[in-house]
Amino acid sequence: MAKHPLQGSERSVAEGSTLVGNCNPAERIQVHVVLRRHAQAQFDALLGKIEAGDPGVKPLSREAFAKEFGAAAEDIAKVKTFAAQSGLTVVREDPAARTVVLGGTIAQFQSAFDVELQHYQHHAIGQYRGRTGTISVPDNLSGIVTAVLGLDNRPQARPHFRIRPPIHASKSPQPASFTPLQVATLYQFPQGDGSGECVGIIELGGGYETSDLNTYFSNLGVNGPTVVAVGVDNGANRPTGDANGPDGEVTLDIEVVGAIAPGAKVAVYFTTNTDTGFIDAVSSAVHDTTNKPSVISISWGGPESSWTSQSLQAFNSVLQAAATMGVTVCVASGDSGSSDGSGSGNVVDFPASSPYVLACGGTRLTASGQTITKEVVWNDGTQGGATGGGVSTAFAVPTWQQGLSSTSKEGVKTALSGRGVPDVAGDASPDSGYDVLIDGSQTVVGGTSAVAPLWAALIARINAANGAPVGFVNPKLYAAPSALRDITQGNNGSYEASAGWDACTGLGSPNGEKVAAAL
């Protein structure tokens, strides 16, 4: 069978990895084959109208989307034929998500896709199964298959939260903390509780204790939301008892959303921390015909440079689908400043850098009573964390960011050469952090991880009040910058805050009432 290299599938070993040895050829794994979209030209035309903020475009129902823009039956049939010829089994097929999941042994997959799978050890991410070079697909699937995910299972993302360390009495100014409800009041969120809406939250590990949630919401005096755990690809609600680990992320996300939108249902999609799991969990939320989230919060990500081109495009394609279905996706922009912890240069975090999400950066808030007295870019130094932000090298400048510039720390303005990150911001410094209850203990947490659910809860309130989803909000927000509090002080490493949009806090933090009016 003649084969073709799959475009964008080049993979190198994570820097700092050592080869352990070959994988067990008899070990069984599952691999996700992503297919092209049916009616791509019509889809692109629809997406273009949404990006331009065309008020005449109505969101597609999930059922209508599956019918119009899923995978073609004949494309799925070709993959199934290839699987049978390669001795692989079809575990499931999902036409709406354009995915066929195949099962088989390492040996069968190595032969089917012309790859060599080996075990590597890495000081930070542990042992993983990896590959180098490209994946090959049969000639008759060239152009039909857009990604093959799951051959490599290295951890792809990290959670963007920071637990506040113990405070020294000498620290000046003394740190403050707020409940999510106090933050919502400071940002003048419109009244409401999000009833009738569903907020989807994506988690790549950890879990929540129902007892924590019940105690927390009871202490706040709110009737807690209905929380459901949705397992994706062997993911499940598995609390580890470690507040500093993924439990901290999971619990923070639910408590922020649930405090501000207690009338909403909160669907938590648990998956494995790989590019495959991450993409599949977001896809599951976007296409979920049972829970039907109208807004999705994502507080995980990794440097844009750490993704393969095929993974980046497969993920971005899911986010494009969300935009056409009226699902708003809020994503944390990262906690490691302008380098995104990549060690060199300026790198933005993905999926925050996708043009189809609302990228959420961070500020440090000072308040007196119910009034904000000062708000600056969150930057607590190299050890303390800083808001992610910068310019994408993977995505072009979207229409709604045309003509904008980033400002360097030296004050030099440069026209955007790619998608600028973030779009908006909110309180994120652990020194002005959120009071939460994790694994039984009262904790103060910050990070842009708190900002994504904060904005998601705001959108849920707005959707409930409107009786319809606001959907893809970016064009409307960029057309109404006065709906946001412009943050003009501080930097995130390489970029400086400035009047108007900047690569630290985007358009600024929300005035909830004005954001509701703008949407």
C-alpha positions, 0 to 999 in steps of 0.5 A: 500500500503506497503511503504519503507523509501526513502534513503537520505530523512532524514530532520531535522528542521533548527537550531534555528527554532520554530514550528508555527503550522500545514499546511492548509491541503487544501493548494495546492502545487507541488512536484517534483519526481526524477527518476533513470537514464535509462542505468545507467551503460553506463552513468557511463562508459561515465562519467568515460572517461570524468573524465579521460579527454579522448580526444576521447569523444564527447559531446552528443547533448541534444536530444541524451542525452534525448533519451539515459539517460533520465527516462524510460517510464515504470518508469514514468508510475509507478509514474503516476499510484501511483499519480492517486491512491493518488489523485494527478495530473501530472502537467508535466513530463520531461523524459530528466530531469527524473522528474515528477511534481505532484500537490495536497493538503497538506493532499494528499501529507502527506498521499502519502509520510507518512510525516507531514508538518508544518510551522516553523519560523526562525530568518534569513530565515523567515517562511517556510514549513518543515518536519522531518524524512524520506519520504516513497514511495510505495514498487514498486517505491523503487529504481525507485524514487531517490528524492522527492523534494518540500514538504519542501520549506525552502530557500536553498542558499544565493548569494555570493556577497559583496557590498563595504561599504563606504571607510574611508580616513584612510584606508590603502591601499586605495581600488581600483576597476575595470571594468570587461573589465579591469579585463579581460585585467589583466588576459590576456583573449584571444580576442573575444566576445563570439559570437554564444555562450549562457551563462546561469545564475542561479538566485534564486530571484531578477531581473534586470532593462533593463535600468541599462544594457543599460546604463552600457554597453553603458558607457563601450563602448560595444554593450550589449548582448542579455539578455533573462529571463527564468522563472522556477517554478514560478520564473521571472525577478522581480527586488526589487529595493534593490541593497543589495538584490538579484538584486545585484547578478543578475545585477552583473552576467549579467554585468560581463558576458555581458561586457566580452562576449557581442556577447553571448546570456545571458539566465537568469534562475529565480527560487524560493530559495528552493532546488527544485527550484535551482535544477530545474533551473540548470536542465532547463538550462542544458536541454534547447534545445532553448537557448542551453547554453554552459556554466552556471554560478552559484553564489548561494550556501549553506553549504554542511551540510545544504542539504539533501542527496537526494537533493545533489545527485539529484543536482549532477546528473544534473551536471553530465549530464552537463558534458556529454553534454559538458556544463561547469558549473562555481560555486562560492565557497562562501564568508564566509571563511573556515567555510562557515558561518556554525558557526562551523568547516570547511565546503565547499559550495555546489554546488561548492563542486560537482566534476562536476563543476569548483569551483571558489574561490577569490583573492585580486588584486593589479594592476599598469596599465595593470599589476598585481603587487600583488595577494593574497587570498581574506580575509578581516576579519570576517566582510569583507568576505573571499573566501570559500574553503576546503575539501568536506565530501560528495564527494570523491577525483576526479581522477584529484585531486589525490595526492593533499594536503591541507595546514593548517594555521599552515603549516601542509599538509594533503592529501585530504580526499574528493573533494578539493574546489576551483579549480580556483580563480579570483578577489573577494575582494570588496577592488579590486572589480568590477564597476557595475550599480545596480538599477540605482546607481554606485556600487563596488561589490566583492565576489566569485559571481563575479568570477563564471561569470568571468570564464564563460565569459572566457569559452564563448570566448574560445568556440566561438574561438574554434567553439566547447564547451570545456565542462568539463574542470577540468581534462585539467586544473589540467594537465596544472597548469602553465596556472594559476597564483599560489597564495601563500599568505594568508589564508581563516581561517583554510587553507593557500595558498601554492605553487600548488593547495590549499584550498583557491584559487585552482590552482590560477587565470587565464592567459586567453591565457594559459587557452585557449591553455590548453583547 
